[in-house]
């Protein structure tokens, strides 16, 4: 006989609702609590078992939502979890709809605003996300996770000073949350505060040693400082942690090109990354840089053009294409590319000059 797993409802009658990175504890047990079948319905709705698929969660939550005996609080919990399941399927509109309904039933629950904000964040609607994080923080002023999430949203909008303020607050409220250190490190990295970014990434790697993204971003900070050895060590660590992580392979590929020593290995990394993320603009840009270092200028131009088809304002590809064009004698178009690159990013020429690459 298969051993029955424990249900999500403890003997005290408290229902634990797992949401997007936050746990809601609802004190009022659903009216339907007496039946084991309902316990299993809640288990599937919450999705605490790894084998429960999003579709199974949606079906279970729907049965609770539609039950005429369910309380408003239970319905709100089920709607929140169904929204989470829709998010896993990237059904963003359905997720927002469910969280809107949950919010109507529980308008003062900060966690619902935070969860809806996360859906908006995933949709790229950062203004709506920030508005919902604002409301969550008004309702729950010590809500560390909401401060950390809003910090990340401000980063996406390029409002790094506001991001740092929010992450400072998140770190003060919850010093063990690696996400706040990571997001603040990203803000420092984007604003050129490299030592501060490295310090924050150090905290992340101490709190969560298996988090490959922290090693990639710390490697980027070391690269920007000109410390190629430490940068490459971090990229190697990221690849060791996640061998099929395209962003880690891409970072190591670009740094290999920047160093200009083992270019064949760099090319292998970029090709592997493109196998994993075909037609990715940033990876094509990196491979174009490798080809430039190899003296394969026409291949460099082709990759940069492919990258620019996907990201027309990618300064690195404009700059490297300009350099490659100059190398094959197309000086006028090369100069146009270089000027366009500098118009997008005034620092792009210095970035390559530090690696000994000039027009």
DOVO-389089 format. One record per residue (C-alpha): residue in three letters; residue number from 1; x, y, z. Coordinates in pm, 1 decimal, always signed. Example, Ala and Ser with C-alpha at 12.3 -4.5 7.8 and 13.67 -1.06 7.14 Angstrom:
// DOVO-389089
R, aa, i, c1, c2, c3
R, Ala, 1, +1230.0, -450.0, +780.0
R, Ser, 2, +1367.0, -106.0, +714.0
//
This chain:
// DOVO-389089
R, aa, i, c1, c2, c3
R, Unk, 1, +0.0, +0.0, +0.0
R, Unk, 2, +128.1, +345.1, -87.7
R, Unk, 3, +195.5, +554.8, +218.3
R, Unk, 4, -30.4, +856.3, +227.5
R, Unk, 5, +146.2, +1191.9, +244.4
R, Unk, 6, +52.0, +1446.1, +504.7
R, Unk, 7, -200.8, +1708.3, +402.3
R, Unk, 8, -127.5, +2079.6, +406.1
R, Unk, 9, -365.0, +2147.1, +695.8
R, Unk, 10, -198.1, +2103.3, +1035.3
R, Unk, 11, -400.6, +1968.7, +1329.8
R, Unk, 12, -452.4, +2324.1, +1460.2
R, Unk, 13, -667.8, +2398.3, +1158.6
R, Unk, 14, -442.0, +2660.0, +1001.1
R, Unk, 15, -420.8, +2658.4, +624.4
R, Unk, 16, -79.5, +2731.5, +476.4
R, Unk, 17, -101.0, +2896.9, +137.5
R, Unk, 18, +213.9, +2886.3, -75.2
R, Unk, 19, +230.0, +3181.6, -309.5
R, Unk, 20, +492.7, +3352.7, -523.7
R, Unk, 21, +782.7, +3341.5, -285.0
R, Unk, 22, +571.8, +3412.7, +22.1
R, Unk, 23, +367.6, +3201.9, +263.5
R, Unk, 24, +24.1, +3321.1, +367.7
R, Unk, 25, -117.2, +3168.7, +682.9
R, Unk, 26, -495.0, +3185.7, +687.8
R, Unk, 27, -648.1, +3146.7, +1030.9
R, Unk, 28, -1003.1, +3064.5, +923.5
R, Unk, 29, -1025.4, +2709.9, +793.8
R, Unk, 30, -1252.7, +2653.6, +492.8
R, Unk, 31, -1604.5, +2541.2, +571.1
R, Unk, 32, -1526.0, +2218.3, +386.3
R, Unk, 33, -1255.1, +2115.1, +634.2
R, Unk, 34, -1415.8, +1794.8, +759.1
R, Unk, 35, -1343.3, +1580.7, +454.2
R, Unk, 36, -1012.2, +1416.1, +371.1
R, Unk, 37, -1104.3, +1468.6, +6.9
R, Unk, 38, -1105.5, +1842.8, +66.8
R, Unk, 39, -766.3, +1817.2, +236.1
R, Unk, 40, -632.6, +1653.3, -76.4
R, Unk, 41, -800.7, +1914.6, -291.2
R, Unk, 42, -615.1, +2182.2, -94.5
R, Unk, 43, -291.3, +1987.2, -122.2
R, Unk, 44, -322.5, +1985.1, -499.4
R, Unk, 45, -437.9, +2346.5, -516.8
R, Unk, 46, -138.8, +2466.6, -314.8
R, Unk, 47, +88.9, +2238.4, -518.0
R, Unk, 48, +323.6, +2152.3, -230.4
R, Unk, 49, +414.4, +1818.7, -387.8
R, Unk, 50, +663.0, +1843.4, -674.4
R, Unk, 51, +467.6, +1597.8, -887.8
R, Unk, 52, +159.8, +1822.9, -893.4
R, Unk, 53, +141.6, +1994.4, -1231.5
R, Unk, 54, +8.4, +2348.7, -1281.8
R, Unk, 55, -296.6, +2205.1, -1457.3
R, Unk, 56, -370.6, +1981.5, -1158.0
R, Unk, 57, -335.7, +2279.7, -927.3
R, Unk, 58, -572.7, +2481.4, -1145.5
R, Unk, 59, -833.6, +2202.9, -1141.4
R, Unk, 60, -811.9, +2163.2, -762.9
R, Unk, 61, -825.9, +2536.8, -694.8
R, Unk, 62, -1120.9, +2574.5, -933.2
R, Unk, 63, -1319.0, +2313.2, -742.5
R, Unk, 64, -1267.8, +2513.6, -420.6
R, Unk, 65, -1348.3, +2846.5, -586.5
R, Unk, 66, -1673.9, +2708.0, -727.6
R, Unk, 67, -1788.5, +2534.7, -409.8
R, Unk, 68, -2090.2, +2723.1, -269.5
R, Unk, 69, -1986.4, +2647.8, +89.8
R, Unk, 70, -1635.1, +2793.6, +67.8
R, Unk, 71, -1566.7, +3108.7, +268.2
R, Unk, 72, -1442.3, +3428.3, +101.8
R, Unk, 73, -1104.3, +3375.9, +267.0
R, Unk, 74, -1080.4, +3022.6, +130.3
R, Unk, 75, -1184.5, +3142.2, -212.8
R, Unk, 76, -922.3, +3417.1, -203.1
R, Unk, 77, -657.5, +3160.8, -108.7
R, Unk, 78, -762.3, +2930.8, -392.5
R, Unk, 79, -768.7, +3218.8, -639.8
R, Unk, 80, -419.5, +3321.0, -530.9
R, Unk, 81, -285.8, +2970.7, -580.2
R, Unk, 82, -462.9, +2931.9, -913.8
R, Unk, 83, -305.9, +3258.3, -1021.5
R, Unk, 84, +31.9, +3114.4, -923.4
R, Unk, 85, -35.1, +2805.7, -1136.0
R, Unk, 86, -132.8, +3023.5, -1433.2
R, Unk, 87, +188.6, +3219.0, -1386.9
R, Unk, 88, +390.5, +2896.5, -1404.6
R, Unk, 89, +224.6, +2835.8, -1741.6
R, Unk, 90, +302.3, +3197.9, -1839.3
R, Unk, 91, -70.4, +3265.9, -1868.8
R, Unk, 92, -25.4, +3616.2, -1737.7
R, Unk, 93, -370.5, +3756.3, -1810.9
R, Unk, 94, -538.0, +3465.6, -1632.4
R, Unk, 95, -300.3, +3507.0, -1337.4
R, Unk, 96, -384.7, +3877.6, -1308.9
R, Unk, 97, -756.3, +3801.9, -1335.6
R, Unk, 98, -739.5, +3553.3, -1048.0
R, Unk, 99, -536.2, +3789.1, -831.5
R, Unk, 100, -780.6, +4071.9, -906.4
R, Unk, 101, -1061.5, +3850.3, -777.5
R, Unk, 102, -856.2, +3750.1, -472.7
R, Unk, 103, -788.0, +4116.9, -405.3
R, Unk, 104, -1159.1, +4198.9, -425.0
R, Unk, 105, -1227.7, +3935.7, -159.0
R, Unk, 106, -928.1, +4030.6, +61.3
R, Unk, 107, -850.4, +4397.2, -18.7
R, Unk, 108, -621.7, +4447.3, +280.9
R, Unk, 109, -391.6, +4149.9, +226.5
R, Unk, 110, -47.5, +4282.0, +133.9
R, Unk, 111, +68.0, +3948.7, -4.5
R, Unk, 112, -194.0, +3953.3, -280.5
R, Unk, 113, -67.0, +4292.3, -399.7
R, Unk, 114, +288.9, +4160.6, -395.1
R, Unk, 115, +193.1, +3851.7, -593.6
R, Unk, 116, +6.6, +4053.7, -855.0
R, Unk, 117, +302.5, +4290.0, -873.7
R, Unk, 118, +525.0, +3993.2, -954.6
R, Unk, 119, +298.1, +3893.2, -1242.7
R, Unk, 120, +313.3, +4249.0, -1378.0
R, Unk, 121, +691.4, +4235.1, -1336.9
R, Unk, 122, +708.0, +3916.6, -1542.7
R, Unk, 123, +492.3, +4087.4, -1807.3
R, Unk, 124, +741.9, +4374.9, -1823.0
R, Unk, 125, +484.1, +4620.0, -1685.7
R, Unk, 126, +714.4, +4765.9, -1422.4
R, Unk, 127, +499.7, +5070.0, -1344.9
R, Unk, 128, +201.6, +4856.3, -1245.7
R, Unk, 129, +431.9, +4626.3, -1054.2
R, Unk, 130, +573.1, +4918.0, -855.9
R, Unk, 131, +222.6, +5050.9, -785.6
R, Unk, 132, +123.7, +4714.7, -635.7
R, Unk, 133, +445.7, +4693.3, -434.7
R, Unk, 134, +368.8, +5044.3, -304.9
R, Unk, 135, +28.2, +4927.1, -184.2
R, Unk, 136, +173.8, +4612.5, -25.1
R, Unk, 137, +424.3, +4824.6, +169.1
R, Unk, 138, +152.2, +5067.8, +283.9
R, Unk, 139, -43.7, +4773.7, +421.7
R, Unk, 140, +265.2, +4604.0, +567.9
R, Unk, 141, +542.1, +4862.1, +632.0
R, Unk, 142, +796.2, +4603.2, +748.4
R, Unk, 143, +747.1, +4383.4, +440.5
R, Unk, 144, +1109.5, +4306.0, +352.4
R, Unk, 145, +1026.3, +4092.7, +48.5
R, Unk, 146, +817.5, +4371.1, -106.8
R, Unk, 147, +1104.4, +4618.6, -63.4
R, Unk, 148, +1344.1, +4369.5, -227.4
R, Unk, 149, +1103.9, +4308.7, -515.2
R, Unk, 150, +1040.1, +4679.6, -569.9
R, Unk, 151, +1417.0, +4731.7, -572.9
R, Unk, 152, +1437.3, +4483.5, -858.7
R, Unk, 153, +1159.0, +4661.7, -1047.3
R, Unk, 154, +1337.8, +4996.3, -1009.2
R, Unk, 155, +1651.4, +4830.0, -1147.6
R, Unk, 156, +1454.5, +4725.3, -1455.9
R, Unk, 157, +1346.3, +5087.3, -1505.7
R, Unk, 158, +1703.2, +5211.7, -1467.4
R, Unk, 159, +1613.0, +5399.4, -1148.2
R, Unk, 160, +1913.6, +5270.2, -960.6
R, Unk, 161, +1917.0, +5525.2, -678.1
R, Unk, 162, +1561.0, +5431.4, -582.8
R, Unk, 163, +1650.7, +5064.6, -615.8
R, Unk, 164, +1939.2, +5103.7, -371.6
R, Unk, 165, +1716.2, +5280.2, -116.4
R, Unk, 166, +1464.2, +4995.1, -130.5
R, Unk, 167, +1727.3, +4724.4, -107.9
R, Unk, 168, +1890.7, +4903.7, +186.4
R, Unk, 169, +1555.1, +4880.2, +363.1
R, Unk, 170, +1510.5, +4514.4, +267.7
R, Unk, 171, +1856.7, +4424.0, +397.6
R, Unk, 172, +1792.2, +4610.0, +723.7
R, Unk, 173, +1464.2, +4424.7, +774.8
R, Unk, 174, +1590.8, +4081.4, +668.6
R, Unk, 175, +1972.6, +4055.5, +662.1
R, Unk, 176, +1966.8, +3691.5, +553.7
R, Unk, 177, +1775.3, +3746.7, +229.1
R, Unk, 178, +2024.3, +3695.9, -54.0
R, Unk, 179, +1786.4, +3847.8, -310.7
R, Unk, 180, +1813.0, +4196.9, -164.3
R, Unk, 181, +2192.9, +4183.3, -168.8
R, Unk, 182, +2183.5, +4053.3, -526.6
R, Unk, 183, +1950.7, +4328.4, -651.7
R, Unk, 184, +2148.5, +4598.1, -471.9
R, Unk, 185, +2469.1, +4454.8, -616.3
R, Unk, 186, +2311.8, +4483.5, -961.1
R, Unk, 187, +2225.1, +4849.0, -899.1
R, Unk, 188, +2581.2, +4918.2, -785.4
R, Unk, 189, +2717.3, +4736.7, -1090.3
R, Unk, 190, +2501.7, +4942.0, -1327.1
R, Unk, 191, +2614.4, +5267.5, -1164.3
R, Unk, 192, +2983.5, +5176.6, -1173.9
R, Unk, 193, +3018.5, +5124.4, -797.1
R, Unk, 194, +3217.3, +4809.6, -857.8
R, Unk, 195, +3366.3, +4748.6, -514.6
R, Unk, 196, +3025.3, +4787.6, -351.9
R, Unk, 197, +2871.9, +4551.6, -604.8
R, Unk, 198, +3142.4, +4292.6, -537.2
R, Unk, 199, +3082.4, +4320.7, -162.7
R, Unk, 200, +2712.3, +4253.5, -213.6
R, Unk, 201, +2777.3, +3959.0, -444.4
R, Unk, 202, +3015.1, +3822.5, -180.8
R, Unk, 203, +2724.8, +3827.3, +63.7
R, Unk, 204, +2506.0, +3647.7, -190.1
R, Unk, 205, +2757.9, +3370.8, -253.4
R, Unk, 206, +2800.3, +3323.7, +121.8
R, Unk, 207, +2423.6, +3300.5, +176.7
R, Unk, 208, +2349.7, +3094.9, -136.5
R, Unk, 209, +2666.2, +2927.4, -266.1
R, Unk, 210, +2491.4, +2758.5, -558.0
R, Unk, 211, +2347.5, +3077.2, -709.7
R, Unk, 212, +2521.8, +3093.9, -1047.8
R, Unk, 213, +2390.7, +3441.3, -1137.6
R, Unk, 214, +2582.2, +3595.2, -848.3
R, Unk, 215, +2909.2, +3450.6, -978.7
R, Unk, 216, +2832.0, +3580.4, -1329.1
R, Unk, 217, +2757.9, +3932.9, -1208.1
R, Unk, 218, +3055.5, +3939.2, -972.9
R, Unk, 219, +3264.6, +3822.3, -1266.5
R, Unk, 220, +3127.4, +4112.5, -1469.1
R, Unk, 221, +3227.1, +4351.8, -1192.0
R, Unk, 222, +3579.6, +4209.0, -1182.4
R, Unk, 223, +3593.8, +4229.1, -1561.9
R, Unk, 224, +3498.2, +4595.9, -1550.1
R, Unk, 225, +3776.0, +4650.3, -1294.8
R, Unk, 226, +4022.1, +4488.2, -1533.7
R, Unk, 227, +4080.3, +4183.3, -1313.9
R, Unk, 228, +4049.5, +3916.4, -1582.7
R, Unk, 229, +4175.4, +3633.8, -1360.2
R, Unk, 230, +3907.9, +3684.1, -1095.3
R, Unk, 231, +3643.8, +3741.1, -1361.1
R, Unk, 232, +3729.2, +3416.3, -1536.2
R, Unk, 233, +3736.6, +3228.5, -1204.2
R, Unk, 234, +3381.7, +3343.8, -1133.0
R, Unk, 235, +3259.5, +3253.3, -1481.3
R, Unk, 236, +3420.1, +2910.2, -1447.4
R, Unk, 237, +3241.6, +2864.9, -1116.9
R, Unk, 238, +2908.1, +2962.9, -1271.3
R, Unk, 239, +2954.8, +2711.8, -1552.8
R, Unk, 240, +3055.1, +2441.9, -1302.6
R, Unk, 241, +2734.6, +2507.4, -1109.5
R, Unk, 242, +2515.1, +2507.8, -1421.0
R, Unk, 243, +2693.9, +2357.6, -1721.9
R, Unk, 244, +2400.7, +2424.7, -1953.8
R, Unk, 245, +2341.3, +2783.3, -1842.9
R, Unk, 246, +2371.8, +2988.4, -2161.4
R, Unk, 247, +2435.4, +3317.1, -1980.4
R, Unk, 248, +2730.5, +3168.6, -1792.1
R, Unk, 249, +2880.6, +3029.2, -2111.7
R, Unk, 250, +2826.2, +3362.9, -2282.6
R, Unk, 251, +2999.1, +3554.9, -2002.9
R, Unk, 252, +3299.6, +3322.7, -2020.7
R, Unk, 253, +3304.0, +3349.6, -2400.1
R, Unk, 254, +3310.5, +3730.6, -2392.6
R, Unk, 255, +3581.3, +3741.6, -2126.5
R, Unk, 256, +3787.4, +3493.5, -2326.2
R, Unk, 257, +3764.4, +3726.0, -2624.5
R, Unk, 258, +3853.9, +4024.4, -2408.7
R, Unk, 259, +4164.6, +3849.5, -2276.5
R, Unk, 260, +4246.7, +3732.4, -2629.6
R, Unk, 261, +4436.3, +3417.5, -2533.1
R, Unk, 262, +4236.3, +3094.5, -2567.8
R, Unk, 263, +4004.3, +3211.2, -2841.9
R, Unk, 264, +3918.8, +2859.6, -2958.4
R, Unk, 265, +3776.4, +2780.8, -2613.6
R, Unk, 266, +3584.2, +3109.1, -2617.5
R, Unk, 267, +3433.3, +3016.6, -2952.4
R, Unk, 268, +3328.6, +2677.5, -2818.3
R, Unk, 269, +3153.6, +2849.9, -2526.0
R, Unk, 270, +2963.8, +3087.2, -2754.2
R, Unk, 271, +2857.3, +2808.0, -2986.8
R, Unk, 272, +2733.9, +2602.1, -2691.3
R, Unk, 273, +2546.0, +2903.3, -2559.5
R, Unk, 274, +2380.4, +2958.5, -2898.1
R, Unk, 275, +2276.6, +2593.8, -2906.3
R, Unk, 276, +2095.8, +2659.8, -2579.6
R, Unk, 277, +1959.8, +3004.7, -2673.3
R, Unk, 278, +1946.6, +3023.1, -3053.1
R, Unk, 279, +1962.5, +3370.9, -3206.6
R, Unk, 280, +2021.8, +3541.8, -2871.7
R, Unk, 281, +2151.8, +3892.2, -2946.3
R, Unk, 282, +2398.1, +3910.3, -2657.3
R, Unk, 283, +2554.5, +3575.3, -2742.4
R, Unk, 284, +2580.2, +3665.5, -3110.2
R, Unk, 285, +2750.8, +3987.2, -3001.5
R, Unk, 286, +3002.9, +3790.4, -2795.7
R, Unk, 287, +3075.9, +3549.2, -3078.4
R, Unk, 288, +3120.4, +3842.7, -3313.5
R, Unk, 289, +3380.6, +3977.1, -3070.5
R, Unk, 290, +3558.5, +3639.2, -3073.0
R, Unk, 291, +3563.8, +3636.4, -3452.8
R, Unk, 292, +3702.5, +3990.3, -3449.7
R, Unk, 293, +3985.3, +3878.9, -3219.3
R, Unk, 294, +4051.4, +3584.1, -3448.5
R, Unk, 295, +4084.0, +3819.5, -3744.7
R, Unk, 296, +3770.0, +3676.4, -3907.9
R, Unk, 297, +3631.6, +4023.0, -3971.9
R, Unk, 298, +3354.6, +3932.6, -4215.0
R, Unk, 299, +3222.9, +3667.1, -3977.4
R, Unk, 300, +3241.6, +3923.5, -3698.4
R, Unk, 301, +3034.5, +4163.4, -3909.3
R, Unk, 302, +2777.3, +3892.0, -3983.6
R, Unk, 303, +2728.8, +3808.2, -3614.7
R, Unk, 304, +2708.9, +4173.6, -3514.7
R, Unk, 305, +2448.9, +4235.7, -3784.4
R, Unk, 306, +2246.2, +3936.8, -3661.7
R, Unk, 307, +2264.6, +4073.7, -3307.5
R, Unk, 308, +2157.8, +4420.2, -3422.7
R, Unk, 309, +1856.3, +4276.2, -3602.5
R, Unk, 310, +1735.0, +4166.8, -3260.2
R, Unk, 311, +1869.2, +4460.7, -3056.0
R, Unk, 312, +1920.4, +4759.9, -3287.7
R, Unk, 313, +2074.2, +4973.1, -3011.4
R, Unk, 314, +2327.3, +4718.2, -2889.2
R, Unk, 315, +2630.3, +4944.6, -2855.0
R, Unk, 316, +2886.3, +4663.7, -2837.2
R, Unk, 317, +2773.8, +4516.3, -3169.7
R, Unk, 318, +2768.9, +4856.7, -3336.4
R, Unk, 319, +3121.0, +4923.8, -3210.0
R, Unk, 320, +3271.0, +4586.5, -3302.9
R, Unk, 321, +3102.4, +4597.1, -3644.4
R, Unk, 322, +3255.0, +4940.3, -3693.0
R, Unk, 323, +3599.2, +4813.2, -3596.8
R, Unk, 324, +3564.6, +4512.4, -3827.5
R, Unk, 325, +3449.1, +4727.7, -4115.9
R, Unk, 326, +3750.8, +4950.6, -4073.4
R, Unk, 327, +3975.1, +4643.2, -4073.0
R, Unk, 328, +3845.2, +4534.8, -4416.3
R, Unk, 329, +3882.0, +4884.4, -4559.8
R, Unk, 330, +3522.2, +5003.6, -4524.4
R, Unk, 331, +3634.0, +5303.8, -4322.0
R, Unk, 332, +3337.7, +5535.0, -4379.8
R, Unk, 333, +3073.4, +5282.8, -4271.3
R, Unk, 334, +3297.4, +5172.8, -3987.1
R, Unk, 335, +3318.3, +5527.9, -3859.3
R, Unk, 336, +2940.2, +5562.4, -3882.6
R, Unk, 337, +2900.0, +5248.0, -3669.9
R, Unk, 338, +3150.9, +5366.1, -3410.4
R, Unk, 339, +2980.4, +5704.0, -3381.8
R, Unk, 340, +2641.1, +5533.3, -3344.4
R, Unk, 341, +2777.5, +5305.1, -3073.7
R, Unk, 342, +2918.5, +5598.2, -2875.2
R, Unk, 343, +2585.2, +5781.8, -2910.3
R, Unk, 344, +2414.4, +5486.6, -2741.6
R, Unk, 345, +2686.2, +5428.0, -2478.5
R, Unk, 346, +2946.3, +5697.0, -2423.6
R, Unk, 347, +3169.1, +5446.7, -2241.8
R, Unk, 348, +3177.9, +5176.7, -2507.4
R, Unk, 349, +3507.9, +5286.6, -2666.2
R, Unk, 350, +3680.6, +5287.4, -2328.0
R, Unk, 351, +3550.0, +4939.9, -2253.0
R, Unk, 352, +3732.7, +4799.6, -2554.6
R, Unk, 353, +4032.9, +5028.4, -2524.5
R, Unk, 354, +4105.7, +4879.9, -2179.3
R, Unk, 355, +4145.2, +4547.6, -2361.8
R, Unk, 356, +4384.6, +4703.9, -2611.5
R, Unk, 357, +4126.7, +4734.5, -2889.2
R, Unk, 358, +4102.4, +5069.1, -3066.6
R, Unk, 359, +3995.0, +5185.0, -3413.0
//
